[in-house]
């Protein structure tokens, strides 16, 4: 089985040179249907694609750092001394307190700190529609093989003007793909739901927007999300986004993940640098199919489980912070992609504030944090208001990624 890997790292200059720390990692390719999402009431993870889970794990790390720093500030004001594991934290963190924040502290990324995001393949949706120049590239390999089997006398290296295909369907109220031959098979610039089988029942189809839509939104209004934006008001942006896999077109990827939403409306936001790596991920689709006989003669399914990991700063024994394993440093979880639940037994789910099958990456568990947010901070941020009213393209993309 194959899967997708996503990771987020922090880079910081030190006297001995750049220091890089991995903050979060995740794998996964599955998501929930609309009926399951509605019944979950926030206790299921709707989208188990690696890119989304990696960002959720990054949020867990930021929450743990804000919580730890908040406790240290309170202890300092009360004249208390940190004890136990609180004294032993040697994690430098990625945040610093904003000056003159009033009675309640807010935070920002450390000056000079850079964040980099990695994905082992092109994010699903618009980003996968990269131009290709011959039939030996991308999804056209299988189409070419079928034509050869039907007696077509053609060679894969002949030049052509076409694009890679995607299973991501246009979202509601978006124009359908023309499905014409060649480059016009797909329509550019439309919002798309994640891939799914065409014969799936309507109530089982997903309404999770594709990773291209979500990453485009995060690149414009910040990767920290709405809840953390009350604690980290300045947009958290990536310095670079690195994409693996055999297909890549820097100009097209930049258009799909940033430019198509228009100019940035948040102060300090600029386009990340989009880079490509040829270093293969050992559990990627290409690698696994080659291992099982080589494309296009083999078909390997996706794995049904997702692995989530993030660093942890300080100690936190709350239900929303418990790792699935005490043997793995940091926060570690395993999700069942088609149910959105944590892998494990169901027998002890009764009576807990958060059932044991609810992953700490779910929205219901992310809300249980050791951070007291005063009502004055629970208000829309100017940047969010700007993104929602001043530019329809940014507003549409932002609304799309909220699911």
C-alpha positions in Angstrom: 0.0 0.0 0.0 1.2 3.5 -0.7 0.6 6.8 1.1 1.6 10.5 1.1 4.0 12.1 3.6 3.9 15.7 4.7 6.3 17.5 7.1 6.9 20.9 8.6 10.3 22.1 9.9 11.6 25.2 11.5 15.0 26.7 10.5 16.9 29.1 12.8 20.3 30.6 12.5 22.7 29.8 15.3 26.4 30.7 15.9 27.3 27.2 14.6 25.1 27.6 11.5 21.4 26.9 10.6 19.6 24.7 13.0 16.6 22.7 11.7 14.0 21.0 13.8 11.1 18.8 12.6 7.9 20.1 14.2 5.3 17.8 12.7 4.8 14.9 10.4 1.8 13.1 9.0 0.8 10.5 6.4 -2.6 9.8 4.8 -4.9 9.9 1.7 -8.4 9.4 3.0 -11.4 11.6 4.0 -15.0 11.3 5.2 -18.3 11.4 3.3 -20.7 14.2 4.1 -23.1 12.0 6.2 -20.3 10.8 8.4 -19.0 14.3 8.8 -22.4 15.6 9.9 -22.8 12.8 12.4 -19.4 13.3 13.9 -20.2 16.6 15.7 -16.5 17.6 15.8 -15.3 14.3 17.2 -14.1 12.9 13.9 -11.2 14.1 11.7 -12.9 14.9 8.4 -9.8 15.1 6.3 -7.0 12.6 6.8 -4.8 13.8 3.9 -1.2 14.1 5.0 -1.0 17.9 4.3 -4.0 18.6 6.5 -3.0 16.3 9.3 0.5 17.8 9.3 -0.9 21.3 9.8 -3.1 20.0 12.6 -0.1 18.4 14.3 1.7 21.7 13.9 -1.2 23.4 15.7 -0.8 20.9 18.6 2.9 21.9 18.8 2.0 25.6 18.9 -0.7 25.0 21.5 1.8 23.1 23.7 4.3 26.0 23.4 1.7 28.7 24.1 0.5 26.7 27.1 4.0 26.1 28.5 5.0 29.7 28.0 1.8 30.9 29.6 2.3 28.8 32.7 5.9 30.1 33.0 4.7 33.7 32.9 2.0 33.0 35.5 4.5 31.3 37.8 7.0 34.2 37.4 4.3 36.7 38.3 3.2 34.6 41.3 6.8 34.1 42.4 6.6 30.4 42.0 9.4 28.2 40.7 8.8 25.7 37.9 9.2 22.1 39.1 9.7 18.7 37.5 9.5 18.4 33.8 8.7 22.1 33.4 12.3 22.8 34.5 13.7 20.2 32.1 12.4 21.6 28.9 15.3 22.3 26.5 13.1 22.9 23.5 13.9 26.4 22.2 10.5 26.9 20.8 9.4 28.9 17.8 7.5 31.8 19.5 8.2 35.0 21.3 5.9 37.2 23.2 4.6 40.3 21.4 5.5 43.5 23.2 2.8 45.6 24.8 0.1 43.0 24.5 -1.8 44.2 27.5 -3.0 42.0 30.4 -3.1 38.9 28.2 0.0 37.8 26.3 0.0 37.1 22.6 2.8 35.7 20.5 4.5 35.7 17.2 7.2 33.7 15.4 10.7 34.4 16.5 12.5 37.0 14.4 14.6 35.3 11.8 12.9 31.9 12.2 11.8 30.3 8.9 9.2 27.6 8.4 9.4 25.0 5.5 6.6 22.6 4.4 7.2 19.4 2.5 4.8 17.1 0.7 5.9 13.9 -1.0 3.7 14.5 -4.0 1.7 17.3 -5.6 -1.2 18.3 -3.4 -4.5 17.0 -4.7 -6.8 19.3 -6.7 -5.7 22.2 -8.9 -2.0 21.6 -8.2 -2.0 18.1 -9.8 -3.1 19.5 -13.2 0.5 20.3 -14.2 1.3 20.4 -17.9 3.0 17.3 -19.3 4.9 16.9 -22.6 4.6 13.2 -23.4 2.5 10.2 -22.7 5.1 8.6 -20.4 4.4 11.2 -17.7 1.8 11.3 -14.9 -1.6 9.7 -15.2 -1.3 9.4 -19.0 0.9 6.4 -18.6 -2.1 4.2 -17.9 -4.1 5.7 -20.8 -1.2 5.1 -23.1 -0.8 1.5 -21.9 -4.5 0.8 -22.6 -4.2 2.3 -26.1 -1.2 0.0 -26.8 -3.2 -3.0 -25.6 -6.0 -2.1 -28.0 -3.6 -2.1 -31.0 -2.6 1.6 -31.2 0.8 2.0 -32.8 2.1 4.9 -30.7 5.2 5.7 -28.7 5.2 7.4 -25.3 8.0 9.8 -26.2 6.1 11.7 -28.9 5.7 15.4 -27.8 2.2 16.5 -27.0 0.3 19.3 -25.2 -1.6 17.9 -22.3 -1.9 18.0 -18.6 -2.0 15.5 -15.7 -5.4 14.3 -14.6 -7.1 14.5 -11.2 -9.9 12.7 -9.6 -10.9 15.8 -7.6 -14.4 16.9 -8.7 -15.5 20.5 -9.1 -17.3 21.8 -6.0 -20.9 22.8 -5.8 -21.8 25.7 -8.0 -18.5 25.4 -9.9 -18.5 24.7 -13.7 -18.0 21.0 -14.6 -14.8 19.8 -16.4 -15.3 19.8 -20.2 -13.6 16.4 -20.4 -12.3 17.2 -23.9 -9.3 15.6 -25.4 -5.8 16.8 -24.4 -5.2 19.9 -22.3 -8.9 20.9 -22.1 -9.9 17.7 -20.3 -10.0 19.7 -17.0 -11.1 23.3 -16.3 -8.5 25.5 -14.6 -9.1 27.7 -11.6 -12.3 26.0 -10.1 -12.6 24.9 -6.5 -12.6 21.2 -6.1 -13.5 18.6 -3.6 -11.1 15.8 -2.8 -11.0 12.7 -5.0 -13.6 10.0 -4.8 -15.3 7.3 -6.8 -17.9 8.5 -9.3 -20.3 5.7 -8.4 -20.3 6.6 -4.7 -23.7 7.4 -3.1 -24.3 11.1 -2.7 -24.4 10.9 1.1 -21.0 9.1 1.1 -19.3 11.6 -1.1 -16.9 14.0 0.4 -17.3 17.7 0.6 -13.7 18.3 1.9 -12.0 20.8 -0.3 -8.8 19.6 -2.0 -5.4 20.2 -0.5 -4.6 22.8 -3.2 -7.5 24.9 -2.1 -6.6 24.7 1.6 -2.9 25.4 1.1 -3.7 28.3 -1.1 -5.9 29.7 1.6 -3.3 29.1 4.4 -0.6 30.8 2.2 -2.8 33.9 2.1 -4.2 34.3 5.6 -1.8 32.2 7.7 -1.2 28.6 8.7 -2.2 29.0 12.4 -6.0 28.7 11.9 -8.8 30.7 13.5 -8.4 29.6 17.2 -4.6 30.1 17.3 -5.0 33.4 15.5 -6.4 34.8 18.8 -3.1 33.9 20.5 -0.8 34.4 17.5 -2.4 37.4 15.6 0.2 37.8 12.9 -0.1 35.3 10.0 2.2 32.3 10.3 3.6 31.9 6.8 5.9 29.3 5.1 9.2 30.4 3.7 9.2 27.5 1.2 7.1 24.6 0.1 9.0 21.6 -1.2 7.2 19.1 -3.4 8.4 15.6 -4.1 7.5 13.1 -6.9 8.3 12.9 -10.6 6.0 15.7 -11.7 6.6 19.4 -11.0 6.3 22.7 -12.7 7.3 25.7 -10.5 5.3 28.3 -12.3 2.1 26.2 -12.4 2.5 25.1 -8.7 2.9 28.8 -7.7 -0.3 29.7 -9.6 -2.2 26.8 -8.0 -1.0 27.4 -4.4 -0.8 31.2 -4.2 -1.3 33.4 -7.3 -4.8 32.3 -8.3 -6.3 33.8 -5.1 -5.1 37.3 -6.1 -2.7 39.6 -4.2 -2.2 39.1 -0.5 -4.4 41.2 1.8 -2.6 40.4 5.1 0.3 42.5 6.2 3.6 40.6 5.9 2.3 37.9 3.6 4.3 37.0 0.5 4.5 34.0 -1.7 6.6 31.1 -0.4 9.4 29.7 -2.5 8.1 26.6 -4.4 10.8 24.0 -4.8 11.1 20.4 -6.1 13.0 17.5 -4.7 13.8 14.3 -6.5 14.6 12.4 -3.3 12.0 9.6 -3.4 9.6 8.8 -0.5 9.9 5.1 0.0 6.1 4.6 0.4 5.0 6.8 -2.5 2.7 5.5 -5.2 5.5 5.5 -7.8 8.0 3.6 -5.6 5.4 1.0 -4.4 4.1 0.4 -8.0 7.7 -0.1 -9.2 8.3 -2.5 -6.3 5.3 -4.5 -7.3 6.0 -4.9 -10.9 6.3 -1.4 -12.3 3.8 1.0 -13.9 1.4 0.6 -15.5 1.2 -3.2 -15.0 0.5 -3.1 -11.3 -2.1 -1.3 -9.2 -1.4 -0.6 -5.5 -4.1 0.6 -3.1 -3.7 3.4 -0.6 -3.2 2.5 3.1 -6.2 3.1 5.3 -4.3 4.4 8.3 -2.8 7.8 8.9 0.2 8.5 11.3 0.4 11.9 13.0 3.3 13.2 15.0 4.4 16.5 16.5 7.0 17.8 18.9 5.7 18.5 22.4 6.8 21.4 24.6 6.5 20.8 28.3 4.3 18.2 30.0 0.5 18.0 29.4 -1.6 15.2 30.7 -5.0 16.6 29.5 -7.1 14.2 27.4 -6.5 16.3 24.3 -2.7 15.9 24.6 -2.2 12.2 25.3 -0.1 10.4 22.9 -1.1 7.0 21.6 2.4 5.7 22.7 4.6 6.5 25.6 7.6 5.1 23.8 7.6 7.8 21.1 8.8 11.3 22.1 6.4 14.1 21.4 2.7 13.6 20.4 2.0 10.5 18.3 -1.4 9.3 17.0 -2.8 6.8 14.4 -6.1 7.5 12.6 -8.4 5.3 10.6 -8.8 7.3 7.5 -12.3 6.2 6.4 -13.8 6.7 9.9 -11.8 9.7 11.2 -11.4 7.9 14.5 -8.3 7.1 16.5 -7.1 3.5 16.1 -7.8 1.4 19.2 -10.5 -0.4 21.2 -14.1 0.9 21.4 -14.9 -0.8 24.7 -13.9 2.1 26.9 -15.3 5.0 25.0 -18.2 5.6 27.5 -18.0 8.2 30.2 -14.9 10.2 29.1 -15.2 13.9 28.3 -13.5 13.1 25.0 -14.1 9.4 23.9 -10.9 7.4 23.5 -11.7 7.0 19.8 -11.6 10.8 19.3 -8.2 11.8 18.0 -6.5 14.7 19.7 -6.3 16.1 16.2 -10.1 16.4 16.0 -11.6 19.8 16.5 -13.4 18.8 19.7 -10.1 17.8 21.3 -8.1 20.7 20.0 -10.5 23.0 21.9 -9.4 21.5 25.2 -6.2 23.3 25.8 -4.6 24.8 29.0 -4.9 28.3 27.7 -7.4 30.8 29.2 -8.5 33.0 26.3 -10.4 36.1 27.5 -13.6 37.0 25.7 -11.9 40.2 24.4 -9.7 38.1 22.1 -12.6 36.1 20.7 -13.4 38.5 17.9 -12.7 38.4 14.1 -9.3 39.6 13.1 -8.9 42.5 10.7 -7.0 40.2 8.2 -9.9 37.7 8.2 -12.4 40.5 7.6 -10.3 41.8 4.8 -10.0 38.4 3.2 -13.7 37.9 3.4 -14.9 41.3 2.0 -12.4 43.1 -0.1 -11.6 40.4 -2.7 -14.0 37.8 -4.0 -11.3 35.4 -5.2 -9.6 35.4 -1.8 -13.0 35.2 0.0 -14.0 32.2 -2.1 -10.7 30.4 -1.5 -10.9 31.1 2.2 -14.5 29.8 2.5 -13.5 26.7 0.5 -10.8 25.7 2.9 -12.9 26.1 6.0 -14.4 22.6 5.5 
